[in-house]
Amino acid sequence: MTTGLWLLLYGAALAWLSPTLLRRLTRSGVSPQMGVAAWLTAIAATLIAWVIAVVLIGVAAIDGVLGTSAVTLCLELFGLSEHGGLPGLSGSIALTVVGISALIIFLLRTSRSVTQLRSRSREHANEVLLVGRRTTRPGVVVVDAQRSAAYCVSGRPPAIVVTSAAWSSLASSELSAVVAHEQAHIAGRHHQLLMVLRAMAAALPRLPLMQQSALTVAELLEMCADDAAARRHGTDPILGGLLAMAEPHHTIPAEGLAAASTAVAARAMRLAQPARGRAKWSQRLVLALSMAMMLSAPALIELLCHH
């Protein structure tokens, strides 16, 4: 029972305190893939800690109802004597009911939001495939627009949209790099990941971890796609394409991932001045240790509570 309450506190600490630390560790984009993994680990560790806590408190409550010795543990946990069992037992039952209710509401809201986001994305993909001009590049369509832009939307099949302004103004190498950037989003299933994160943020709007993860992971995924395009076509073409399409009032559908709509300045800087090997490995080591600590903390709590 004590373990359950400590896990509740640990999950709360991760949910409110880890975003500031993770933002500092990952905002440079030295190792964007590891950065994404670190944010996802924090979310997973928080949710797992809370679920296990509710289970442990619930088991203790059931034991208390059945009249076993767990009642004494519950009472000690709530600072009560074993002769006043009802308040302690009522507290553990209340925590269990609240925890299960919150979990069910969270799952329902998240699944509903994901379904809505997926539906809008597929509708948009179907629409651009119908109205856009197909090109010789697989999955790429051109839509008439005066502003240079390129983005992708998931669907069946997914679509990469390039405006006519970008199609005509970008150099061939830049256009190829931009398309490779969008293909990396599709291949990496970045849309699906962001849908889940945005749905979680909508389900728990007051939780800093959920809000910050949806924003920061979107930036890191853009950096991952930049790196994929740079490996195929070189740094200069993707940097040139990124800067050519960067506009202060860039309007991209919410369900799309655009090459030049998120953290453009930071991405351009890291492409122009890439981190050296030592800095990359140092960043990866720090992030790996952070993830290991977040995942191992529940086991440490269990060990300490039983000694």
C-alpha positions in Angstrom: 0.0 0.0 0.0 2.8 2.4 0.8 4.4 1.5 -2.5 1.2 2.6 -4.2 1.2 6.1 -2.7 4.9 6.6 -3.5 4.2 5.6 -7.1 1.4 8.1 -7.2 3.8 10.8 -6.0 6.5 9.6 -8.4 4.1 9.8 -11.4 3.0 13.3 -10.3 6.7 14.4 -10.1 7.3 13.2 -13.6 4.2 14.8 -14.9 4.9 18.3 -13.5 8.7 18.4 -13.2 10.2 16.4 -16.0 9.1 18.6 -18.9 11.5 21.4 -17.9 14.4 19.1 -17.7 13.6 17.2 -20.9 13.1 20.5 -22.7 16.6 21.6 -21.8 18.1 18.2 -22.8 16.4 17.9 -26.1 15.7 21.4 -27.5 19.0 21.6 -29.3 18.2 18.6 -31.4 21.6 17.1 -31.2 20.1 13.6 -31.1 16.4 14.1 -32.1 15.5 10.4 -32.2 16.8 9.9 -28.6 15.0 13.0 -27.6 11.7 11.6 -28.9 12.4 8.4 -27.0 13.1 10.3 -23.8 9.7 12.2 -24.0 7.9 9.0 -24.7 9.7 7.2 -21.8 8.6 10.0 -19.5 5.0 9.6 -20.6 5.1 5.8 -20.3 6.8 5.9 -16.9 4.2 8.3 -15.6 1.2 6.3 -16.8 2.7 3.0 -15.7 3.5 4.3 -12.3 -0.1 5.6 -11.8 -1.7 2.4 -13.1 0.4 0.2 -10.8 -0.3 2.5 -7.9 -4.1 2.2 -8.5 -3.8 -1.6 -8.8 -1.8 -1.8 -5.5 -4.1 0.4 -3.6 -7.1 -1.4 -5.1 -5.7 -4.8 -4.0 -5.1 -3.5 -0.5 -8.7 -2.1 -0.4 -10.1 -5.5 -1.5 -8.0 -7.2 1.2 -9.3 -4.7 3.7 -12.9 -5.4 2.7 -12.3 -9.1 3.2 -10.9 -8.4 6.6 -7.3 -9.4 6.1 -4.2 -7.9 7.6 -3.9 -5.3 4.8 -6.4 -3.2 6.8 -3.6 -2.5 9.3 -1.3 -1.4 6.4 -3.9 0.9 5.1 -4.5 2.5 8.4 -0.8 3.0 9.0 -0.5 4.6 5.6 -3.2 7.1 6.4 -1.8 7.8 9.8 -4.5 6.1 11.8 -4.5 3.4 14.4 -5.7 -0.1 13.6 -8.7 0.4 15.9 -10.2 3.0 13.6 -10.3 1.0 10.4 -13.2 2.6 8.5 -11.5 6.0 7.6 -8.4 4.2 6.4 -10.2 1.6 4.4 -12.6 4.3 3.0 -9.6 6.3 1.9 -8.0 3.4 0.0 -11.4 2.6 -1.6 -11.9 6.2 -2.6 -8.4 6.4 -4.1 -9.1 3.2 -6.1 -12.4 4.5 -7.4 -11.0 7.9 -8.4 -8.0 6.3 -10.1 -10.0 3.8 -12.1 -12.5 6.5 -13.1 -9.7 8.9 -14.2 -8.1 6.1 -16.2 -11.3 5.2 -18.0 -12.1 8.9 -18.8 -8.5 9.4 -20.1 -8.7 6.4 -22.3 -12.1 7.3 -23.7 -11.1 10.9 -24.4 -7.8 9.9 -26.0 -9.4 7.2 -28.2 -12.1 9.6 -29.3 -9.6 12.4 -30.2 -7.4 9.9 -32.1 -10.4 8.7 -34.1 -11.3 12.3 -35.0 -7.8 13.2 -36.0 -7.4 10.1 -38.1 -10.7 10.7 -39.8 -9.8 14.3 -40.7 -6.4 13.3 -41.9 -7.8 10.7 -44.2 -10.4 13.0 -45.6 -7.8 15.7 -46.3 -5.5 13.1 -48.0 -8.4 12.0 -50.2 -9.3 15.5 -51.1 -5.9 16.6 -52.2 -5.5 13.4 -54.2 -8.7 14.3 -56.0 -8.0 18.0 -56.7 -4.2 18.0 -57.0 -2.2 17.3 -60.1 -0.4 14.0 -59.8 3.3 14.0 -60.6 5.9 11.5 -61.6 7.0 11.3 -58.0 5.0 8.6 -56.2 2.4 10.0 -53.8 3.3 13.6 -54.6 0.5 16.0 -55.9 0.7 19.6 -56.8 -2.0 22.0 -55.5 -2.3 25.5 -56.9 -1.2 28.1 -54.4 0.8 31.3 -54.4 2.8 30.5 -51.4 5.7 27.9 -51.4 4.8 25.0 -49.1 5.1 21.3 -48.8 3.4 19.0 -46.3 2.2 15.4 -46.0 -1.0 13.9 -44.5 -1.6 10.3 -43.5 -4.3 8.4 -45.2 -5.0 5.4 -47.4 -2.8 6.2 -49.3 -0.9 9.0 -47.7 -0.3 12.1 -49.7 2.6 14.6 -50.1 1.3 18.0 -51.1 3.5 20.5 -52.9 2.1 23.9 -53.8 2.6 25.1 -57.4 4.7 28.0 -56.1 7.2 25.6 -54.4 7.1 23.2 -57.4 8.2 26.0 -59.8 10.6 27.9 -57.5 12.6 25.2 -55.8 15.7 23.8 -57.5 15.5 20.2 -58.4 17.8 19.1 -55.6 15.9 21.1 -53.1 12.6 19.7 -54.2 13.9 16.2 -54.0 15.2 16.9 -50.5 11.8 18.4 -49.4 10.0 15.4 -50.8 12.4 13.0 -49.0 11.7 15.0 -45.8 8.0 14.3 -46.1 8.6 10.7 -47.1 10.5 10.3 -43.8 7.5 11.5 -41.9 5.3 8.9 -43.6 7.8 6.1 -43.3 8.4 6.9 -39.6 4.6 7.0 -38.9 5.1 10.4 -37.3 1.5 11.4 -38.0 0.2 8.6 -35.9 2.6 9.3 -33.0 1.6 13.0 -33.0 -2.1 12.1 -33.1 -1.8 10.1 -30.0 0.3 12.8 -28.2 -2.1 15.6 -29.2 -5.1 13.4 -28.1 -3.4 12.8 -24.7 -2.8 16.5 -24.4 -6.5 17.2 -25.1 -7.5 14.6 -22.6 -5.3 16.0 -19.9 -5.0 19.7 -20.7 -3.7 20.7 -17.2 -0.8 18.2 -17.2 2.5 19.9 -18.3 4.1 16.6 -19.5 1.3 16.0 -22.0 1.2 19.6 -23.2 4.9 20.0 -23.6 5.4 16.5 -25.2 3.0 17.3 -28.0 4.8 20.5 -28.9 8.4 19.4 -28.4 8.1 16.0 -30.0 6.6 17.7 -33.1 9.8 19.8 -33.4 12.1 16.7 -32.8 10.2 14.7 -35.5 10.8 17.6 -38.0 14.5 17.3 -37.1 14.4 13.6 -37.6 12.9 14.1 -41.1 15.6 16.8 -41.8 18.3 14.3 -41.0 16.7 11.6 -43.2 16.6 14.0 -46.1 20.1 15.2 -45.5 21.4 11.6 -45.6 19.8 11.0 -49.0 20.4 14.4 -50.7 22.9 16.3 -48.6 22.6 19.1 -46.1 22.5 22.1 -48.5 19.5 21.0 -50.5 17.2 20.5 -47.5 18.5 23.6 -45.9 17.9 25.6 -49.0 14.4 24.2 -49.5 13.6 24.8 -45.8 14.6 28.5 -46.0 13.0 29.0 -49.4 9.6 28.0 -48.0 9.9 29.6 -44.6 7.2 32.3 -44.2 6.0 34.1 -41.1 2.4 33.4 -41.8 2.5 29.8 -43.0 -0.9 28.2 -43.0 -0.8 24.4 -42.9 -3.7 22.0 -42.0 -3.6 20.8 -38.4 -3.4 17.2 -39.6 -0.4 17.8 -41.9 3.3 17.8 -41.2 5.0 20.6 -43.1 8.6 21.0 -44.0 8.8 24.7 -43.1 6.2 25.3 -40.4 7.8 24.1 -37.1 10.9 25.4 -35.4 12.4 26.6 -38.7 15.1 28.8 -37.1 16.4 26.0 -34.8 16.3 23.4 -37.5 18.2 25.7 -40.0 20.8 26.4 -37.3 21.4 22.7 -36.6 21.7 21.9 -40.3 24.1 24.8 -40.9 26.2 24.0 -37.9 25.8 20.2 -37.2 27.0 18.9 -33.8 30.2 17.0 -33.7 30.5 13.3 -32.9 31.5 13.8 -29.2 28.6 16.1 -28.5 26.2 13.6 -30.1 27.5 10.7 -28.0 27.4 12.8 -24.8 23.8 13.8 -25.5 22.8 10.2 -26.2 24.5 9.1 -23.0 22.7 11.7 -20.9 19.4 10.8 -22.4 20.0 7.1 -22.0 20.8 7.6 -18.4 17.7 9.7 -17.9 15.5 7.1 -19.5 17.1 4.4 -17.4 16.4 6.4 -14.2 12.8 7.1 -15.1 12.1 3.4 -15.8 14.0 2.0 -12.9 12.6 4.4 -10.2 9.4 2.3 -9.6 11.5 -0.8 -8.9 13.6 1.3 -6.5 10.5 2.5 -4.8 9.3 -1.1 -4.4 12.6 -2.1 -3.0 12.8 0.7 -0.5 9.2 0.2 0.7 9.8 -3.4 1.6 12.9 -2.7 3.7 
